Amino acid sequence: MTERLAGHVLANYDKFVDGINEVGSIESHLTSALAATKVARQQLGSAAHEVETNMFVGKQTRRKQALVQLLDVLLRLKEAYTLHEELKYVWVLCVVFVCVCVYVA
């Protein structure tokens, strides 16, 4: 039986060697794939961080634009209030002037 098994192994030795070489080749491909996967994960992590940073900057930019618009409205409102107060003062002066003119006449 041992001779028969040895004969079978020797008869198929080329197939055995080809199989061993194929296993080595597959191992090499898997090692390369693992390295590529590690690099890809690092790149994805960097890209995710960059996207997060850009989203934060975009959000802050939109917030700043809204605040600048609000400031513009508030400044115009303040100017309108100042003009209103000045007009009230001028109106009072006009009334006093008319009263003085009527009294003097």
Backbone atoms as SQL, in Angstrom:
CREATE TABLE atoms (id INTEGER PRIMARY KEY, chain TEXT, resi INTEGER, resn TEXT, atom TEXT, x REAL, y REAL, z REAL);
INSERT INTO atoms VALUES
  (1, 'A', 1, 'MET', 'N', 0.817, -1.188, 0.000),
  (2, 'A', 1, 'MET', 'CA', 0.000, 0.000, 0.000),
  (3, 'A', 1, 'MET', 'C', 0.864, 1.256, 0.000),
  (4, 'A', 2, 'THR', 'N', 1.969, 1.197, 0.741),
  (5, 'A', 2, 'THR', 'CA', 2.868, 2.342, 0.784),
  (6, 'A', 2, 'THR', 'C', 3.474, 2.599, -0.580),
  (7, 'A', 3, 'GLU', 'N', 3.821, 1.538, -1.274),
  (8, 'A', 3, 'GLU', 'CA', 4.395, 1.699, -2.604),
  (9, 'A', 3, 'GLU', 'C', 3.369, 2.289, -3.568),
  (10, 'A', 4, 'ARG', 'N', 2.170, 1.863, -3.394),
  (11, 'A', 4, 'ARG', 'CA', 1.107, 2.352, -4.266),
  (12, 'A', 4, 'ARG', 'C', 0.871, 3.848, -4.015),
  (13, 'A', 5, 'LEU', 'N', 0.847, 4.270, -2.738),
  (14, 'A', 5, 'LEU', 'CA', 0.671, 5.673, -2.388),
  (15, 'A', 5, 'LEU', 'C', 1.855, 6.494, -2.883),
  (16, 'A', 6, 'ALA', 'N', 3.059, 5.976, -2.689),
  (17, 'A', 6, 'ALA', 'CA', 4.256, 6.674, -3.150),
  (18, 'A', 6, 'ALA', 'C', 4.222, 6.819, -4.670),
  (19, 'A', 7, 'GLY', 'N', 3.786, 5.814, -5.345),
  (20, 'A', 7, 'GLY', 'CA', 3.678, 5.864, -6.805),
  (21, 'A', 7, 'GLY', 'C', 2.660, 6.916, -7.240),
  (22, 'A', 8, 'HIS', 'N', 1.546, 6.981, -6.517),
  (23, 'A', 8, 'HIS', 'CA', 0.506, 7.971, -6.837),
  (24, 'A', 8, 'HIS', 'C', 1.030, 9.390, -6.617),
  (25, 'A', 9, 'VAL', 'N', 1.776, 9.610, -5.513),
  (26, 'A', 9, 'VAL', 'CA', 2.338, 10.942, -5.218),
  (27, 'A', 9, 'VAL', 'C', 3.336, 11.318, -6.294),
  (28, 'A', 10, 'LEU', 'N', 4.202, 10.368, -6.669),
  (29, 'A', 10, 'LEU', 'CA', 5.203, 10.660, -7.694),
  (30, 'A', 10, 'LEU', 'C', 4.567, 10.923, -9.050),
  (31, 'A', 11, 'ALA', 'N', 3.492, 10.234, -9.345),
  (32, 'A', 11, 'ALA', 'CA', 2.811, 10.409, -10.626),
  (33, 'A', 11, 'ALA', 'C', 2.153, 11.792, -10.699),
  (34, 'A', 12, 'ASN', 'N', 1.727, 12.340, -9.561),
  (35, 'A', 12, 'ASN', 'CA', 1.032, 13.627, -9.530),
  (36, 'A', 12, 'ASN', 'C', 1.886, 14.734, -8.903),
  (37, 'A', 13, 'TYR', 'N', 3.198, 14.534, -8.869),
  (38, 'A', 13, 'TYR', 'CA', 4.089, 15.481, -8.207),
  (39, 'A', 13, 'TYR', 'C', 4.030, 16.865, -8.872),
  (40, 'A', 14, 'ASP', 'N', 3.952, 16.902, -10.192),
  (41, 'A', 14, 'ASP', 'CA', 3.875, 18.184, -10.897),
  (42, 'A', 14, 'ASP', 'C', 2.632, 18.966, -10.484),
  (43, 'A', 15, 'LYS', 'N', 1.521, 18.279, -10.329),
  (44, 'A', 15, 'LYS', 'CA', 0.285, 18.938, -9.893),
  (45, 'A', 15, 'LYS', 'C', 0.441, 19.465, -8.472),
  (46, 'A', 16, 'PHE', 'N', 1.130, 18.662, -7.638),
  (47, 'A', 16, 'PHE', 'CA', 1.368, 19.062, -6.254),
  (48, 'A', 16, 'PHE', 'C', 2.206, 20.343, -6.208),
  (49, 'A', 17, 'VAL', 'N', 3.263, 20.384, -6.980),
  (50, 'A', 17, 'VAL', 'CA', 4.150, 21.558, -7.021),
  (51, 'A', 17, 'VAL', 'C', 3.392, 22.765, -7.561),
  (52, 'A', 18, 'ASP', 'N', 2.589, 22.556, -8.599),
  (53, 'A', 18, 'ASP', 'CA', 1.781, 23.647, -9.150),
  (54, 'A', 18, 'ASP', 'C', 0.805, 24.179, -8.090),
  (55, 'A', 19, 'GLY', 'N', 0.221, 23.299, -7.329),
  (56, 'A', 19, 'GLY', 'CA', -0.701, 23.709, -6.259),
  (57, 'A', 19, 'GLY', 'C', 0.008, 24.521, -5.186),
  (58, 'A', 20, 'ILE', 'N', 1.200, 24.078, -4.789),
  (59, 'A', 20, 'ILE', 'CA', 1.988, 24.808, -3.787),
  (60, 'A', 20, 'ILE', 'C', 2.342, 26.200, -4.314),
  (61, 'A', 21, 'ASN', 'N', 2.748, 26.273, -5.570),
  (62, 'A', 21, 'ASN', 'CA', 3.069, 27.571, -6.188),
  (63, 'A', 21, 'ASN', 'C', 1.832, 28.478, -6.245),
  (64, 'A', 22, 'GLU', 'N', 0.692, 27.889, -6.541),
  (65, 'A', 22, 'GLU', 'CA', -0.559, 28.650, -6.595),
  (66, 'A', 22, 'GLU', 'C', -0.914, 29.209, -5.223),
  (67, 'A', 23, 'VAL', 'N', -0.724, 28.403, -4.177),
  (68, 'A', 23, 'VAL', 'CA', -0.978, 28.865, -2.810),
  (69, 'A', 23, 'VAL', 'C', -0.056, 30.042, -2.477),
  (70, 'A', 24, 'GLY', 'N', 1.207, 29.940, -2.876),
  (71, 'A', 24, 'GLY', 'CA', 2.158, 31.040, -2.653),
  (72, 'A', 24, 'GLY', 'C', 1.738, 32.299, -3.393),
  (73, 'A', 25, 'SER', 'N', 1.276, 32.143, -4.604),
  (74, 'A', 25, 'SER', 'CA', 0.816, 33.273, -5.408),
  (75, 'A', 25, 'SER', 'C', -0.417, 33.931, -4.769),
  (76, 'A', 26, 'ILE', 'N', -1.340, 33.103, -4.310),
  (77, 'A', 26, 'ILE', 'CA', -2.547, 33.626, -3.649),
  (78, 'A', 26, 'ILE', 'C', -2.170, 34.383, -2.381),
  (79, 'A', 27, 'GLU', 'N', -1.214, 33.826, -1.625),
  (80, 'A', 27, 'GLU', 'CA', -0.755, 34.507, -0.403),
  (81, 'A', 27, 'GLU', 'C', -0.163, 35.870, -0.747),
  (82, 'A', 28, 'SER', 'N', 0.601, 35.951, -1.819),
  (83, 'A', 28, 'SER', 'CA', 1.198, 37.215, -2.255),
  (84, 'A', 28, 'SER', 'C', 0.109, 38.212, -2.644),
  (85, 'A', 29, 'HIS', 'N', -0.896, 37.747, -3.380),
  (86, 'A', 29, 'HIS', 'CA', -2.000, 38.616, -3.772),
  (87, 'A', 29, 'HIS', 'C', -2.775, 39.119, -2.545),
  (88, 'A', 30, 'LEU', 'N', -2.995, 38.235, -1.583),
  (89, 'A', 30, 'LEU', 'CA', -3.705, 38.636, -0.362),
  (90, 'A', 30, 'LEU', 'C', -2.907, 39.667, 0.428),
  (91, 'A', 31, 'THR', 'N', -1.587, 39.507, 0.486),
  (92, 'A', 31, 'THR', 'CA', -0.731, 40.482, 1.181),
  (93, 'A', 31, 'THR', 'C', -0.820, 41.841, 0.492),
  (94, 'A', 32, 'SER', 'N', -0.781, 41.829, -0.832),
  (95, 'A', 32, 'SER', 'CA', -0.909, 43.084, -1.590),
  (96, 'A', 32, 'SER', 'C', -2.278, 43.723, -1.365),
  (97, 'A', 33, 'ALA', 'N', -3.315, 42.894, -1.361),
  (98, 'A', 33, 'ALA', 'CA', -4.666, 43.406, -1.142),
  (99, 'A', 33, 'ALA', 'C', -4.803, 43.998, 0.257),
  (100, 'A', 34, 'LEU', 'N', -4.191, 43.373, 1.252),
  (101, 'A', 34, 'LEU', 'CA', -4.225, 43.894, 2.620),
  (102, 'A', 34, 'LEU', 'C', -3.540, 45.251, 2.698),
  (103, 'A', 35, 'ALA', 'N', -2.389, 45.375, 2.065),
  (104, 'A', 35, 'ALA', 'CA', -1.661, 46.653, 2.065),
  (105, 'A', 35, 'ALA', 'C', -2.494, 47.733, 1.370),
  (106, 'A', 36, 'ALA', 'N', -3.092, 47.386, 0.239),
  (107, 'A', 36, 'ALA', 'CA', -3.926, 48.356, -0.487),
  (108, 'A', 36, 'ALA', 'C', -5.137, 48.757, 0.341),
  (109, 'A', 37, 'THR', 'N', -5.708, 47.808, 1.063),
  (110, 'A', 37, 'THR', 'CA', -6.862, 48.099, 1.912),
  (111, 'A', 37, 'THR', 'C', -6.481, 49.046, 3.041),
  (112, 'A', 38, 'LYS', 'N', -5.323, 48.836, 3.639),
  (113, 'A', 38, 'LYS', 'CA', -4.863, 49.722, 4.718),
  (114, 'A', 38, 'LYS', 'C', -4.687, 51.148, 4.205),
  (115, 'A', 39, 'VAL', 'N', -4.058, 51.275, 3.039),
  (116, 'A', 39, 'VAL', 'CA', -3.857, 52.603, 2.445),
  (117, 'A', 39, 'VAL', 'C', -5.206, 53.256, 2.133),
  (118, 'A', 40, 'ALA', 'N', -6.125, 52.473, 1.572),
  (119, 'A', 40, 'ALA', 'CA', -7.444, 53.004, 1.227),
  (120, 'A', 40, 'ALA', 'C', -8.184, 53.468, 2.483),
  (121, 'A', 41, 'ARG', 'N', -8.093, 52.719, 3.568),
  (122, 'A', 41, 'ARG', 'CA', -8.742, 53.123, 4.821),
  (123, 'A', 41, 'ARG', 'C', -8.159, 54.420, 5.343),
  (124, 'A', 42, 'GLN', 'N', -6.828, 54.569, 5.247),
  (125, 'A', 42, 'GLN', 'CA', -6.189, 55.812, 5.689),
  (126, 'A', 42, 'GLN', 'C', -6.662, 56.985, 4.835),
  (127, 'A', 43, 'GLN', 'N', -6.742, 56.768, 3.540),
  (128, 'A', 43, 'GLN', 'CA', -7.193, 57.829, 2.644),
  (129, 'A', 43, 'GLN', 'C', -8.652, 58.188, 2.912),
  (130, 'A', 44, 'LEU', 'N', -9.481, 57.186, 3.175),
  (131, 'A', 44, 'LEU', 'CA', -10.885, 57.451, 3.502),
  (132, 'A', 44, 'LEU', 'C', -11.002, 58.223, 4.809),
  (133, 'A', 45, 'GLY', 'N', -10.170, 57.868, 5.779),
  (134, 'A', 45, 'GLY', 'CA', -10.177, 58.603, 7.050),
  (135, 'A', 45, 'GLY', 'C', -9.783, 60.047, 6.854),
  (136, 'A', 46, 'SER', 'N', -8.754, 60.274, 6.054),
  (137, 'A', 46, 'SER', 'CA', -8.322, 61.650, 5.761),
  (138, 'A', 46, 'SER', 'C', -9.413, 62.412, 5.014),
  (139, 'A', 47, 'ALA', 'N', -10.021, 61.762, 4.047),
  (140, 'A', 47, 'ALA', 'CA', -11.094, 62.411, 3.275),
  (141, 'A', 47, 'ALA', 'C', -12.282, 62.734, 4.172),
  (142, 'A', 48, 'ALA', 'N', -12.635, 61.823, 5.070),
  (143, 'A', 48, 'ALA', 'CA', -13.755, 62.069, 5.984),
  (144, 'A', 48, 'ALA', 'C', -13.455, 63.255, 6.893),
  (145, 'A', 49, 'HIS', 'N', -12.220, 63.334, 7.367),
  (146, 'A', 49, 'HIS', 'CA', -11.836, 64.462, 8.216),
  (147, 'A', 49, 'HIS', 'C', -11.901, 65.774, 7.428),
  (148, 'A', 50, 'GLU', 'N', -11.435, 65.734, 6.203),
  (149, 'A', 50, 'GLU', 'CA', -11.462, 66.939, 5.358),
  (150, 'A', 50, 'GLU', 'C', -12.896, 67.377, 5.077),
  (151, 'A', 51, 'VAL', 'N', -13.776, 66.421, 4.798),
  (152, 'A', 51, 'VAL', 'CA', -15.186, 66.738, 4.557),
  (153, 'A', 51, 'VAL', 'C', -15.804, 67.350, 5.815),
  (154, 'A', 52, 'GLU', 'N', -15.493, 66.774, 6.966),
  (155, 'A', 52, 'GLU', 'CA', -16.018, 67.297, 8.229),
  (156, 'A', 52, 'GLU', 'C', -15.545, 68.733, 8.461),
  (157, 'A', 53, 'THR', 'N', -14.268, 68.976, 8.198),
  (158, 'A', 53, 'THR', 'CA', -13.714, 70.329, 8.355),
  (159, 'A', 53, 'THR', 'C', -14.390, 71.299, 7.394),
  (160, 'A', 54, 'ASN', 'N', -14.542, 70.895, 6.146),
  (161, 'A', 54, 'ASN', 'CA', -15.183, 71.769, 5.149),
  (162, 'A', 54, 'ASN', 'C', -16.638, 72.051, 5.497),
  (163, 'A', 55, 'MET', 'N', -17.328, 71.057, 6.033),
  (164, 'A', 55, 'MET', 'CA', -18.717, 71.275, 6.441),
  (165, 'A', 55, 'MET', 'C', -18.782, 72.283, 7.588),
  (166, 'A', 56, 'PHE', 'N', -17.852, 72.188, 8.526),
  (167, 'A', 56, 'PHE', 'CA', -17.816, 73.130, 9.640),
  (168, 'A', 56, 'PHE', 'C', -17.537, 74.541, 9.132),
  (169, 'A', 57, 'VAL', 'N', -16.561, 74.658, 8.223),
  (170, 'A', 57, 'VAL', 'CA', -16.229, 75.974, 7.662),
  (171, 'A', 57, 'VAL', 'C', -17.435, 76.538, 6.901),
  (172, 'A', 58, 'GLY', 'N', -18.097, 75.707, 6.124),
  (173, 'A', 58, 'GLY', 'CA', -19.292, 76.146, 5.393),
  (174, 'A', 58, 'GLY', 'C', -20.383, 76.622, 6.332),
  (175, 'A', 59, 'LYS', 'N', -20.588, 75.874, 7.400),
  (176, 'A', 59, 'LYS', 'CA', -21.616, 76.248, 8.384),
  (177, 'A', 59, 'LYS', 'C', -21.266, 77.588, 9.033),
  (178, 'A', 60, 'GLN', 'N', -20.004, 77.754, 9.401),
  (179, 'A', 60, 'GLN', 'CA', -19.570, 79.010, 10.028),
  (180, 'A', 60, 'GLN', 'C', -19.676, 80.175, 9.037),
  (181, 'A', 61, 'THR', 'N', -19.383, 79.921, 7.773),
  (182, 'A', 61, 'THR', 'CA', -19.485, 80.968, 6.751),
  (183, 'A', 61, 'THR', 'C', -20.935, 81.404, 6.580),
  (184, 'A', 62, 'ARG', 'N', -21.851, 80.447, 6.510),
  (185, 'A', 62, 'ARG', 'CA', -23.275, 80.788, 6.381),
  (186, 'A', 62, 'ARG', 'C', -23.753, 81.548, 7.613),
  (187, 'A', 63, 'ARG', 'N', -23.277, 81.145, 8.778),
  (188, 'A', 63, 'ARG', 'CA', -23.655, 81.829, 10.022),
  (189, 'A', 63, 'ARG', 'C', -23.148, 83.269, 10.004),
  (190, 'A', 64, 'LYS', 'N', -21.906, 83.446, 9.570),
  (191, 'A', 64, 'LYS', 'CA', -21.330, 84.789, 9.503),
  (192, 'A', 64, 'LYS', 'C', -22.118, 85.657, 8.524),
  (193, 'A', 65, 'GLN', 'N', -22.469, 85.106, 7.370),
  (194, 'A', 65, 'GLN', 'CA', -23.238, 85.866, 6.375),
  (195, 'A', 65, 'GLN', 'C', -24.582, 86.302, 6.953),
  (196, 'A', 66, 'ALA', 'N', -25.228, 85.415, 7.682),
  (197, 'A', 66, 'ALA', 'CA', -26.515, 85.756, 8.291),
  (198, 'A', 66, 'ALA', 'C', -26.334, 86.860, 9.330),
  (199, 'A', 67, 'LEU', 'N', -25.267, 86.774, 10.113),
  (200, 'A', 67, 'LEU', 'CA', -25.020, 87.802, 11.125),
  (201, 'A', 67, 'LEU', 'C', -24.684, 89.151, 10.488),
  (202, 'A', 68, 'VAL', 'N', -23.942, 89.126, 9.392),
  (203, 'A', 68, 'VAL', 'CA', -23.615, 90.372, 8.686),
  (204, 'A', 68, 'VAL', 'C', -24.890, 90.999, 8.129),
  (205, 'A', 69, 'GLN', 'N', -25.776, 90.189, 7.580),
  (206, 'A', 69, 'GLN', 'CA', -27.054, 90.710, 7.079),
  (207, 'A', 69, 'GLN', 'C', -27.883, 91.298, 8.212),
  (208, 'A', 70, 'LEU', 'N', -27.907, 90.612, 9.350),
  (209, 'A', 70, 'LEU', 'CA', -28.640, 91.111, 10.505),
  (210, 'A', 70, 'LEU', 'C', -28.043, 92.426, 10.989),
  (211, 'A', 71, 'LEU', 'N', -26.722, 92.517, 11.026),
  (212, 'A', 71, 'LEU', 'CA', -26.055, 93.748, 11.433),
  (213, 'A', 71, 'LEU', 'C', -26.426, 94.893, 10.497),
  (214, 'A', 72, 'ASP', 'N', -26.469, 94.621, 9.201),
  (215, 'A', 72, 'ASP', 'CA', -26.845, 95.651, 8.232),
  (216, 'A', 72, 'ASP', 'C', -28.263, 96.156, 8.508),
  (217, 'A', 73, 'VAL', 'N', -29.176, 95.247, 8.761),
  (218, 'A', 73, 'VAL', 'CA', -30.558, 95.642, 9.061),
  (219, 'A', 73, 'VAL', 'C', -30.598, 96.468, 10.348),
  (220, 'A', 74, 'LEU', 'N', -29.881, 96.033, 11.360),
  (221, 'A', 74, 'LEU', 'CA', -29.870, 96.763, 12.632),
  (222, 'A', 74, 'LEU', 'C', -29.264, 98.152, 12.484),
  (223, 'A', 75, 'LEU', 'N', -28.214, 98.279, 11.689),
  (224, 'A', 75, 'LEU', 'CA', -27.611, 99.602, 11.460),
  (225, 'A', 75, 'LEU', 'C', -28.579, 100.531, 10.737),
  (226, 'A', 76, 'ARG', 'N', -29.300, 99.997, 9.761),
  (227, 'A', 76, 'ARG', 'CA', -30.290, 100.828, 9.074),
  (228, 'A', 76, 'ARG', 'C', -31.431, 101.219, 10.013),
  (229, 'A', 77, 'LEU', 'N', -31.806, 100.298, 10.877),
  (230, 'A', 77, 'LEU', 'CA', -32.860, 100.596, 11.852),
  (231, 'A', 77, 'LEU', 'C', -32.391, 101.677, 12.824),
  (232, 'A', 78, 'LYS', 'N', -31.146, 101.591, 13.254),
  (233, 'A', 78, 'LYS', 'CA', -30.592, 102.611, 14.146),
  (234, 'A', 78, 'LYS', 'C', -30.556, 103.968, 13.452),
  (235, 'A', 79, 'GLU', 'N', -30.159, 103.967, 12.192),
  (236, 'A', 79, 'GLU', 'CA', -30.132, 105.218, 11.432),
  (237, 'A', 79, 'GLU', 'C', -31.532, 105.804, 11.294),
  (238, 'A', 80, 'ALA', 'N', -32.511, 104.944, 11.034),
  (239, 'A', 80, 'ALA', 'CA', -33.895, 105.419, 10.921),
  (240, 'A', 80, 'ALA', 'C', -34.368, 106.000, 12.257),
  (241, 'A', 81, 'TYR', 'N', -34.021, 105.360, 13.346),
  (242, 'A', 81, 'TYR', 'CA', -34.411, 105.861, 14.671),
  (243, 'A', 81, 'TYR', 'C', -33.759, 107.218, 14.940),
  (244, 'A', 82, 'THR', 'N', -32.478, 107.357, 14.596),
  (245, 'A', 82, 'THR', 'CA', -31.769, 108.626, 14.789),
  (246, 'A', 82, 'THR', 'C', -32.426, 109.727, 13.968),
  (247, 'A', 83, 'LEU', 'N', -32.766, 109.430, 12.716),
  (248, 'A', 83, 'LEU', 'CA', -33.448, 110.418, 11.874),
  (249, 'A', 83, 'LEU', 'C', -34.803, 110.791, 12.464),
  (250, 'A', 84, 'HIS', 'N', -35.514, 109.823, 12.978),
  (251, 'A', 84, 'HIS', 'CA', -36.811, 110.078, 13.600),
  (252, 'A', 84, 'HIS', 'C', -36.667, 111.026, 14.795),
  (253, 'A', 85, 'GLU', 'N', -35.663, 110.773, 15.632),
  (254, 'A', 85, 'GLU', 'CA', -35.427, 111.636, 16.795),
  (255, 'A', 85, 'GLU', 'C', -35.051, 113.048, 16.352),
  (256, 'A', 86, 'GLU', 'N', -34.226, 113.163, 15.315),
  (257, 'A', 86, 'GLU', 'CA', -33.843, 114.482, 14.816),
  (258, 'A', 86, 'GLU', 'C', -35.059, 115.218, 14.256),
  (259, 'A', 87, 'LEU', 'N', -35.914, 114.500, 13.552),
  (260, 'A', 87, 'LEU', 'CA', -37.138, 115.127, 13.026),
  (261, 'A', 87, 'LEU', 'C', -38.055, 115.589, 14.153),
  (262, 'A', 88, 'LYS', 'N', -38.161, 114.816, 15.203),
  (263, 'A', 88, 'LYS', 'CA', -38.976, 115.244, 16.351),
  (264, 'A', 88, 'LYS', 'C', -38.420, 116.530, 16.948),
  (265, 'A', 89, 'TYR', 'N', -37.093, 116.623, 17.060),
  (266, 'A', 89, 'TYR', 'CA', -36.453, 117.812, 17.624),
  (267, 'A', 89, 'TYR', 'C', -36.715, 119.029, 16.728),
  (268, 'A', 90, 'VAL', 'N', -36.558, 118.828, 15.410),
  (269, 'A', 90, 'VAL', 'CA', -36.815, 119.928, 14.472),
  (270, 'A', 90, 'VAL', 'C', -38.281, 120.335, 14.544),
  (271, 'A', 91, 'TRP', 'N', -39.173, 119.390, 14.671),
  (272, 'A', 91, 'TRP', 'CA', -40.602, 119.690, 14.773),
  (273, 'A', 91, 'TRP', 'C', -40.887, 120.544, 16.010),
  (274, 'A', 92, 'VAL', 'N', -40.294, 120.180, 17.127),
  (275, 'A', 92, 'VAL', 'CA', -40.473, 120.953, 18.356),
  (276, 'A', 92, 'VAL', 'C', -39.944, 122.371, 18.164),
  (277, 'A', 93, 'LEU', 'N', -38.778, 122.512, 17.533),
  (278, 'A', 93, 'LEU', 'CA', -38.223, 123.843, 17.267),
  (279, 'A', 93, 'LEU', 'C', -39.163, 124.664, 16.383),
  (280, 'A', 94, 'CYS', 'N', -39.745, 124.018, 15.365),
  (281, 'A', 94, 'CYS', 'CA', -40.686, 124.709, 14.481),
  (282, 'A', 94, 'CYS', 'C', -41.912, 125.177, 15.248),
  (283, 'A', 95, 'VAL', 'N', -42.429, 124.321, 16.099),
  (284, 'A', 95, 'VAL', 'CA', -43.616, 124.684, 16.901),
  (285, 'A', 95, 'VAL', 'C', -43.273, 125.855, 17.801),
  (286, 'A', 96, 'VAL', 'N', -42.122, 125.810, 18.454),
  (287, 'A', 96, 'VAL', 'CA', -41.704, 126.909, 19.329),
  (288, 'A', 96, 'VAL', 'C', -41.550, 128.180, 18.503),
  (289, 'A', 97, 'PHE', 'N', -40.950, 128.088, 17.332),
  (290, 'A', 97, 'PHE', 'CA', -40.762, 129.255, 16.474),
  (291, 'A', 97, 'PHE', 'C', -42.110, 129.857, 16.082),
  (292, 'A', 98, 'VAL', 'N', -43.049, 129.007, 15.687),
  (293, 'A', 98, 'VAL', 'CA', -44.379, 129.500, 15.293),
  (294, 'A', 98, 'VAL', 'C', -45.049, 130.165, 16.492),
  (295, 'A', 99, 'CYS', 'N', -44.921, 129.579, 17.665),
  (296, 'A', 99, 'CYS', 'CA', -45.548, 130.176, 18.871),
  (297, 'A', 99, 'CYS', 'C', -44.930, 131.534, 19.164),
  (298, 'A', 100, 'VAL', 'N', -43.624, 131.622, 19.030),
  (299, 'A', 100, 'VAL', 'CA', -42.940, 132.893, 19.286),
  (300, 'A', 100, 'VAL', 'C', -43.392, 133.934, 18.260),
  (301, 'A', 101, 'CYS', 'N', -43.497, 133.537, 17.000),
  (302, 'A', 101, 'CYS', 'CA', -43.924, 134.456, 15.940),
  (303, 'A', 101, 'CYS', 'C', -45.351, 134.949, 16.185),
  (304, 'A', 102, 'VAL', 'N', -46.223, 134.041, 16.609),
  (305, 'A', 102, 'VAL', 'CA', -47.607, 134.397, 16.870),
  (306, 'A', 102, 'VAL', 'C', -47.655, 135.332, 18.086),
  (307, 'A', 103, 'TYR', 'N', -46.881, 135.079, 19.091),
  (308, 'A', 103, 'TYR', 'CA', -46.862, 135.895, 20.307),
  (309, 'A', 103, 'TYR', 'C', -46.304, 137.281, 20.000),
  (310, 'A', 104, 'VAL', 'N', -45.260, 137.342, 19.180),
  (311, 'A', 104, 'VAL', 'CA', -44.639, 138.620, 18.864),
  (312, 'A', 104, 'VAL', 'C', -45.566, 139.423, 17.944),
  (313, 'A', 105, 'ALA', 'N', -46.252, 138.777, 17.093),
  (314, 'A', 105, 'ALA', 'CA', -47.106, 139.513, 16.130),
  (315, 'A', 105, 'ALA', 'C', -48.306, 139.987, 16.812);
